[in-house]
Amino acid sequence: MRQRFDIGDLIEVSLPTPSDKIKKERGIVLETQIINNHLLDERSHWHVDEYKCKVRFIGDDTPPRWVRAKWLKHISKIEE
């Protein structure tokens, strides 16, 4: 199954803050998960609107968070 974001990719996400400023954070994709399992079969290509990624943010001591793939931007793609 091919996706735009793979485990190990370095990404950036722009998150809104309570003061209406945009905070950009970088992280590493740890896991990917389809949002609606019943809509796709295993041969399908995952569209960024249909899955989310578990991201460990760099310099952040909080646990990894799930982020919709459509909000992510590549910094560096993992090489196989």
C-alpha positions as CSV (number, residue, x, y, z in Angstrom):
1,M,0.0,0.0,0.0
2,R,1.5,3.3,-1.1
3,Q,0.9,6.6,0.7
4,R,2.4,10.1,0.5
5,F,3.8,9.9,4.0
6,D,5.7,6.8,5.3
7,I,7.0,5.8,8.7
8,G,10.3,7.6,9.3
9,D,9.5,10.7,7.2
10,L,10.5,14.0,8.6
11,I,7.5,16.4,8.4
12,E,6.3,19.8,9.3
13,V,2.8,20.7,10.4
14,S,1.3,24.2,10.8
15,L,-0.9,24.3,13.9
16,P,-3.2,27.2,14.9
17,T,-2.7,28.6,18.5
18,P,-5.3,30.2,20.7
19,S,-3.9,33.6,19.8
20,D,-4.6,33.0,16.1
21,K,-1.0,32.6,15.2
22,I,0.4,29.7,13.3
23,K,2.9,27.5,15.0
24,K,5.1,25.3,12.8
25,E,6.3,22.1,14.3
26,R,8.6,19.4,12.9
27,G,8.3,15.7,13.7
28,I,8.8,12.2,12.6
29,V,6.0,9.9,11.3
30,L,5.8,6.8,13.6
31,E,2.6,5.1,12.3
32,T,-0.1,5.6,9.7
33,Q,-3.7,4.6,10.0
34,I,-6.7,4.8,7.7
35,I,-9.6,6.8,9.0
36,N,-12.5,4.9,7.5
37,N,-11.6,1.3,7.2
38,H,-14.8,0.2,5.5
39,L,-14.3,2.6,2.5
40,L,-11.1,1.1,1.2
41,D,-9.7,-2.4,0.4
42,E,-6.1,-3.4,0.8
43,R,-5.2,-2.7,-2.8
44,S,-6.3,1.0,-2.6
45,H,-4.0,4.0,-2.7
46,W,-4.6,6.1,0.5
47,H,-5.5,9.7,-0.3
48,V,-4.3,12.3,2.3
49,D,-7.9,13.0,3.3
50,E,-8.4,9.4,4.2
51,Y,-5.6,8.7,6.7
52,K,-3.8,10.1,9.7
53,C,-0.2,9.8,11.0
54,K,1.1,9.4,14.5
55,V,3.8,12.0,14.9
56,R,6.6,12.4,17.5
57,F,7.3,16.1,17.5
58,I,11.0,17.2,17.8
59,G,11.9,19.1,21.0
60,D,8.4,18.3,22.5
61,D,8.2,16.2,25.6
62,T,4.5,15.3,25.0
63,P,3.5,11.9,23.8
64,P,3.1,11.4,20.0
65,R,-0.1,12.8,18.5
66,W,-2.3,11.8,15.6
67,V,-2.4,14.4,12.8
68,R,-4.5,14.2,9.6
69,A,-2.1,13.6,6.7
70,K,-3.6,16.5,4.7
71,W,-2.0,18.9,7.3
72,L,1.5,17.5,6.9
73,K,4.3,18.8,4.6
74,H,7.5,16.8,3.8
75,I,10.8,18.0,5.1
76,S,12.7,14.8,4.2
77,K,11.4,11.5,2.7
78,I,12.7,8.3,4.2
79,E,14.8,6.3,1.7
80,E,14.3,2.6,1.3
